[in-house]
């Protein structure tokens, strides 16, 4: 491959499985499939298809970019664990890109939809948070921005690859999930039955 960095970006933080191959500033191939479940089974084959469509192989990659959330707990874990494993196996960096960076557009406050009429937002100059949708509208208006709430932007993997390309030579921290709320599922509260020795 030419000397420009080749970055594979991907995301499974919502009801989708998305991937894009970036070379320099050009997207060579991308795909975004809507799916409520099955991302764990689909992700690696989708990455291989995007690589093939872009005329590249795993060994050509300079770095990986991965969506770290916020969003669906299981989906985030699928992509982040895949990125960490691939980075180790390929001996290349994996760069975590949060959902606000991946959805950022001029004049807007990017938000990720959350359950119960809420949204994940990152107000300018502040930390990411989970707030009611109505409050997110007010936060956006306060900063003179339009609120855009998107679960699956069609170019999400493209943007993840672009952000990763801007940081892959300086970032050394392994990607980690960005969770902004507690899990809906909780351990059982009942005391487990005693084990009987045979």
C-alpha positions in Angstrom: 0.0 0.0 0.0 1.1 3.6 -0.5 2.6 5.5 2.5 -0.7 7.1 3.6 -2.2 5.4 6.7 -4.8 2.7 6.2 -7.4 2.7 8.9 -10.2 0.3 9.5 -13.0 1.8 11.5 -16.0 0.0 12.9 -19.0 0.3 15.3 -21.7 -1.9 16.9 -22.9 0.5 19.6 -26.6 0.6 18.4 -28.8 -1.6 16.1 -26.2 -1.8 13.4 -22.9 -3.3 12.3 -20.8 -0.7 10.5 -17.3 -0.7 9.0 -15.2 1.6 6.8 -11.7 1.5 5.3 -9.9 4.8 5.1 -6.7 5.4 3.1 -5.3 8.9 3.6 -8.5 11.0 3.3 -10.3 8.7 1.0 -12.9 6.1 2.0 -12.1 3.0 0.0 -15.0 0.9 1.1 -17.8 1.1 3.7 -20.8 -0.8 4.9 -23.5 -0.2 7.5 -26.1 -3.0 8.1 -29.1 -2.5 10.3 -29.5 -5.3 12.9 -31.1 -5.5 16.3 -28.9 -8.5 17.2 -26.2 -10.7 15.7 -23.4 -8.2 15.6 -21.0 -10.6 17.3 -21.5 -13.2 14.6 -21.5 -10.6 11.7 -18.7 -8.2 12.7 -15.5 -10.1 11.6 -17.0 -11.2 8.3 -18.2 -7.6 7.6 -14.7 -6.3 8.3 -13.2 -8.9 5.9 -15.7 -7.9 3.2 -14.8 -4.2 3.6 -11.1 -5.0 3.5 -11.6 -7.0 0.3 -13.8 -4.3 -1.3 -11.0 -1.8 -0.6 -8.4 -4.1 -2.1 -6.6 -4.5 1.3 -5.8 -7.3 3.7 -5.3 -7.4 7.5 -1.6 -7.0 7.2 -1.9 -3.7 5.3 -3.6 -1.9 8.2 -1.8 0.8 10.1 -4.5 1.2 12.8 -8.0 0.4 13.9 -10.7 2.8 15.0 -13.6 1.6 17.1 -16.8 3.1 18.4 -16.8 3.0 22.3 -20.3 4.3 22.9 -22.4 5.5 24.6 -25.1 3.2 23.4 -26.1 -0.5 23.7 -24.0 -2.2 26.4 -23.6 -5.5 24.6 -22.9 -3.9 21.2 -20.2 -1.7 22.7 -18.5 -4.7 24.3 -18.6 -6.6 21.0 -16.7 -3.9 19.0 -14.3 -2.9 21.8 -13.2 -6.5 22.6 -12.8 -7.2 18.8 -10.7 -4.1 18.4 -8.5 -5.0 21.3 -8.0 -8.5 20.2 -7.3 -7.6 16.6 -4.8 -4.9 17.7 -2.9 -7.4 19.7 -2.9 -10.0 16.9 -1.9 -7.5 14.2 0.4 -5.5 16.4 -1.2 -2.2 15.5 -2.9 0.5 17.6 -6.7 0.5 18.2 -8.2 4.0 18.8 -11.4 4.4 20.7 -13.8 7.0 19.3 -16.8 8.1 21.2 -20.2 8.5 19.7 -20.2 12.3 19.9 -17.0 12.5 17.9 -18.5 10.1 15.3 -21.6 12.2 14.9 -20.1 15.7 15.1 -21.3 18.1 12.5 -20.9 21.9 12.3 -23.8 23.8 14.0 -25.2 20.8 15.8 -25.1 19.2 19.2 -24.7 15.5 18.5 -26.7 13.2 20.7 -27.2 9.4 21.0 -30.7 8.2 21.7 -31.2 6.5 25.1 -34.2 4.6 26.6 -37.1 6.4 28.3 -37.1 9.7 26.3 -33.5 10.4 27.2 -30.4 11.2 25.2 -26.6 10.9 25.7 -25.1 14.3 25.1 -21.7 16.1 25.5 -22.3 19.8 25.9 -19.5 22.0 24.7 -16.8 22.3 27.4 -18.5 19.8 29.6 -18.5 16.0 30.3 -20.8 13.5 28.5 -24.0 12.9 30.4 -27.4 11.2 30.2 -30.3 13.7 30.4 -34.0 13.9 29.3 -34.5 14.7 25.7 -36.3 17.9 26.5 -33.3 19.1 28.6 -31.0 18.1 25.7 -33.0 20.5 23.5 -32.5 23.3 26.0 -28.7 22.6 26.3 -28.4 22.7 22.5 -30.4 26.0 22.3 -28.2 27.5 25.0 -25.2 27.0 22.9 -26.9 28.1 19.7 -26.8 24.6 18.2 -29.4 22.3 16.7 -29.9 19.0 18.5 -29.4 16.0 16.3 -30.3 12.6 17.8 -29.1 9.7 15.7 -28.7 6.1 16.6 -27.2 5.0 13.3 -25.8 7.8 11.1 -25.0 6.2 7.7 -21.4 7.4 7.8 -20.7 6.5 11.4 -17.8 4.1 10.5 -16.4 6.6 8.1 -16.2 9.2 10.8 -14.7 6.7 13.3 -12.0 5.9 10.8 -11.3 9.6 10.2 -11.0 10.5 13.9 -8.8 7.5 14.5 -6.6 8.5 11.6 -6.0 11.9 13.3 -4.9 10.3 16.6 -3.4 6.9 15.9 0.2 8.1 16.0 -0.2 9.8 19.4 -2.7 7.8 21.3 -1.4 4.8 23.3 -4.4 3.9 25.5 -6.3 0.8 24.6 -10.0 1.5 23.8 -12.5 1.1 26.7 -16.3 1.3 26.7 -17.9 4.6 27.5 -20.9 3.8 29.7 -23.0 6.7 31.0 -25.7 4.7 32.8 -26.0 1.5 34.8 -26.9 -1.7 33.1 -30.6 -2.6 32.9 -29.8 -6.2 33.8 -28.7 -6.8 37.3 -27.5 -9.9 39.2 -30.2 -11.9 40.8 -31.0 -10.9 44.4 -32.1 -14.3 45.5 -29.7 -16.3 47.6 -28.4 -19.2 45.4 -29.3 -22.7 46.7 -26.7 -24.4 48.8 -24.5 -26.9 47.1 -24.8 -30.5 48.2 -21.7 -32.6 48.6 -22.1 -36.0 47.1 
